[in-house]
């Protein structure tokens, strides 16, 4: 399955990540630094520690791909280069006391040169369309209170603030960085 979009006279393609795109995705991941790179650790292919080599990454992907149906990555291409991706995890319901963990959660990454032109918006719309097809009722996003662009994006596609906050920290270059994330919610199927 693929989706196509013309943004600012540039042609983009979105596909679900598969083994044929893995090397390109590894190159995409390696372009992030600092706090942007450390936030990848929320997603299964990068837990508990980021992979140290492409072979380790490929091994994790092959293992993860056997668990189909619970985690998807959508990648957006421009001229054979991945410029963005959106994630969804926990598509299958899980038992937990925290309501925001009972439903799928999302994430999004876009290379700096492709931000603020509609790439993230289109990636999220593809992801929401896919969740609707899967008959998912609700989805969550955890966004840093300092990430104004992501907050604006999520508001524009009808995510609402749940008024729940999470204190987090990341180590970047051995320096502890503190963040407050808020949890946003969007109903897919009423």
C-alpha positions in Angstrom: 0.0 0.0 0.0 1.3 3.4 -0.8 0.0 7.0 -0.8 1.2 9.9 -2.9 1.1 13.7 -2.3 2.3 16.7 -4.1 3.5 19.3 -1.6 4.9 22.6 -2.8 5.4 21.1 -6.3 7.4 18.2 -4.9 6.1 14.6 -5.2 6.2 12.5 -2.1 5.3 8.8 -1.5 4.3 7.1 1.8 4.7 3.4 2.4 4.6 1.0 5.3 8.2 0.1 6.3 9.2 -3.4 5.1 12.5 -5.2 4.6 13.1 -3.6 1.2 13.1 -0.1 2.8 15.2 -1.0 5.8 18.6 0.3 4.6 17.0 3.6 3.7 15.3 3.8 7.1 18.7 3.1 8.9 20.2 6.0 6.9 17.2 8.2 7.9 17.6 7.3 11.6 21.4 8.1 11.5 20.6 11.7 10.4 19.1 12.6 13.8 21.2 13.8 16.7 20.8 14.7 20.3 17.4 14.8 21.8 15.7 14.0 18.5 17.6 10.8 18.2 17.1 9.8 21.9 13.3 10.0 21.5 13.5 7.1 19.0 14.1 4.9 22.1 10.3 4.9 22.7 9.8 2.6 19.8 10.4 -1.2 19.8 13.1 -1.3 17.1 15.2 1.0 19.3 14.6 -0.5 22.8 16.1 -1.0 25.3 19.2 0.6 23.7 19.5 1.9 20.1 21.0 -0.7 17.7 24.8 -0.2 17.2 24.9 -1.5 13.6 22.6 -2.0 10.6 22.9 -5.8 11.1 21.6 -5.5 14.6 18.8 -3.2 13.4 17.9 -5.7 10.6 17.8 -8.5 13.2 15.4 -6.5 15.4 13.2 -5.7 12.4 12.9 -9.3 11.4 12.1 -10.3 14.9 9.6 -7.5 15.3 8.0 -8.2 11.9 6.8 -11.6 13.2 4.6 -9.7 15.7 2.6 -8.2 12.8 -0.4 -6.2 13.7 0.8 -4.3 16.8 3.2 -1.8 15.4 3.5 0.0 12.1 6.0 2.6 10.7 5.0 4.7 7.7 7.9 6.2 5.8 7.7 9.2 3.4 10.0 9.4 0.4 11.2 12.3 -1.7 13.7 11.4 -4.5 14.6 8.0 -3.0 15.3 9.6 0.4 13.2 9.0 3.5 12.3 12.5 4.8 9.8 11.5 7.5 8.1 8.7 9.3 5.1 8.2 11.6 4.7 5.3 14.0 1.8 3.7 15.7 2.2 1.1 18.5 -0.1 -1.0 20.7 -2.7 -1.5 18.0 -3.9 -4.5 19.9 -5.4 -3.7 23.2 -3.3 -4.4 26.3 -4.3 -4.7 29.9 -3.0 -1.8 32.0 -4.2 0.6 34.7 -3.2 3.6 32.6 -6.0 4.4 30.1 -3.6 6.0 27.6 -1.7 2.7 27.3 -4.8 0.7 26.5 -5.0 2.3 23.1 -2.5 2.9 20.3 0.0 5.7 20.5 1.7 7.6 17.8 5.0 9.3 17.0 6.4 11.3 14.2 9.8 12.4 12.9 10.7 14.6 10.0 14.1 15.7 8.8 14.8 19.4 9.5 14.9 20.5 5.8 11.4 19.1 5.3 9.6 20.5 8.3 6.8 23.1 8.1 5.8 22.2 4.5 3.1 19.6 5.2 5.1 16.4 5.4 4.2 15.7 9.1 0.5 16.6 8.5 0.3 14.2 5.5 2.1 11.4 7.4 -0.3 11.7 10.3 -3.4 11.8 8.0 -2.1 8.5 6.4 -1.7 7.0 9.9 -5.2 8.0 11.0 -6.7 6.7 7.8 -4.9 3.4 8.4 -6.2 3.2 12.0 -9.7 3.9 10.8 -9.4 1.0 8.4 -8.3 -1.2 11.3 -11.4 0.0 13.2 -9.3 1.5 16.0 -11.5 3.7 18.3 -9.0 6.0 19.9 -5.3 6.9 19.6 -2.9 8.9 21.9 0.2 11.0 21.3 2.7 12.1 23.9 4.2 15.4 23.0 6.7 17.6 24.8 5.3 20.9 26.1 8.3 22.5 24.4 7.5 21.0 21.0 5.2 23.8 19.7 5.2 22.6 16.1 4.0 19.1 17.1 1.4 20.5 19.5 0.1 22.7 16.6 0.1 19.7 14.2 -1.8 17.5 16.6 -4.4 20.2 17.4 -4.9 20.8 13.6 -5.8 17.1 13.2 -8.3 17.1 16.1 -6.2 15.7 19.0 -7.3 17.1 22.3 -5.4 17.6 25.6 -6.2 15.0 28.2 -4.7 17.2 31.0 -2.3 14.3 31.9 1.4 15.1 32.1 4.5 12.9 32.3 7.9 14.1 33.6 10.7 12.6 31.5 14.4 12.9 31.1 16.9 12.0 28.4 20.7 11.9 28.5 22.2 13.6 25.5 26.1 13.7 25.5 26.0 12.6 29.2 23.9 15.6 30.1 20.5 15.1 31.7 17.6 16.9 29.9 14.3 17.2 31.7 11.0 17.5 29.8 7.3 17.6 30.6 5.2 15.7 28.1 1.4 16.0 27.7 -0.9 13.3 26.5 -3.2 14.1 23.6 -6.1 12.0 22.5 -8.0 11.6 19.2 -11.1 9.6 18.6 -11.0 7.7 15.3 -14.3 5.9 15.3 -17.2 7.2 17.3 
